Amino acid sequence: MAKRTSAAQARIGQTRQAAAPKAGLTKVDGHASDATPIDLDRLIHERIRLGIVSALAVNESLSFNALKALMGTTDGNLSVHARKLEDAGYVRCTKSFEGRMPKTDFALTAAGRKALEQYLGHMEAIIKSTREHER
């Protein structure tokens, strides 16, 4: 695994800070409760869809069959989840032919990347808040 430069680490830290919400859990009368609700992106929060956007975040594009193998799901299940992400503008679907065989490729859009960063920021804030309250 390649080492990150300090400049790259600083950019990652800035991105995470910008994406992290200000809201978190607080203790009220000794019990953890939401100070302000953290709105997780329910579209991404679902396991298969989170897997799809995560896989596409680290790959320029992936074919339908590659995504299906990575997710360990059926054609129909992957199609439904990919369509929801496409309808939201998070994923771009490109259909073509290789010879006479149809080929479907998926890529993460800028909106999808932003939504994933915000989702990860929310999750990091929840984890941080929970760990702080365990102490």
Secondary structure, 3 states (H helix, E strand, C coil): CCCCCHHHHHHHHHHHHHHCCCCCEEEECCEEEECCCCCCCHHHHCHHHHHHHHHHHCCCCEEHHHHHHHHCCCHHHHHHHHHHHHHCCCEEEEEEEECCEEEEEEEECHHHHHHHHHHHHHHHHHHHHHHHHHC
